[in-house]
Amino acid sequence: MDILGQLSADQEQELQKITDQAQSLALEQAQSYIVEIMRQMMIRDNLIAHLLTTTGMPQRQYAQSIVFQSKSL
């Protein structure tokens, strides 16, 4: 059972591959990737907010559960 805020073994393995690849990036490439990742995270946040609104779960309750999960790790 995956716990919110933790990575699965497969995700940890994928993260290690990405870490290895990131070591060879030029500064400009790394900056471009950071901006793109932030853009995608903002889109993800918008999607989560939309899903919370349509399902009726208060966003504040969701945000508090995320904070609680990260503090318990």
N, C-alpha and C positions, 0 to 999 in steps of 0.2 A: 504494500500500500504506500503510495507516494504521499508525502506530507507537503503541503503548500510551503513554498520557500526553500525546498531542498531539491537537488537534482537527482535523477535516477542514475543508475550505473551507466546506462547508454549515453545519457546527457553528459555525464562527467567525462566519458571517453571522447565524445564529440568536442567538448570544451578543450580538452588537451590537444586535439588535432588543430583546433583553431588557434590555440596559444602558440603551438609550434609554427604554424603558418604566419602568425602575426610578427614573429621575430624577424622575418625577412622583408617586411614591408618598409618602403621608403616613407619619410615623414608625411609627404603629401598624400600618399595612399592611405596611411593610417588616419589622417585627419578626415579624408573623404569618407572612410568607413564609419568613423565615429558619428559624423553628421547623419549618414544614412541610417545607422542603428537608432539614433535618437528620433529620427523621423518615424521609423517603424514602431518604436516604443510609444510615441504619441498617438499613432493610429491605433495601436493595441489598446491604449488607455481610453480612447474614444469609443472603441468597440465594447469594451467592458462597461463603460458608463452607459452606453445605449442598452446593452443587455440587462444591466441592473434596473434601468428605468422601465424597460418593457416587462420585466419579471416582477417588478414591485419591491425588490430588495433595496432598502435605503443605502445610498452610496456611503454614508457615514459609517454604517454598520460594517460594510465591506472593507472600508479603509481601516477601521479599528481591528478587524480580524487579521488583516495583513500585518499591521504593526505588532499585534500580539504574537503571530506566528514567527516573525523575524526576531523578536526578543527572546523567544523560547528556544532558539537554536543555539 
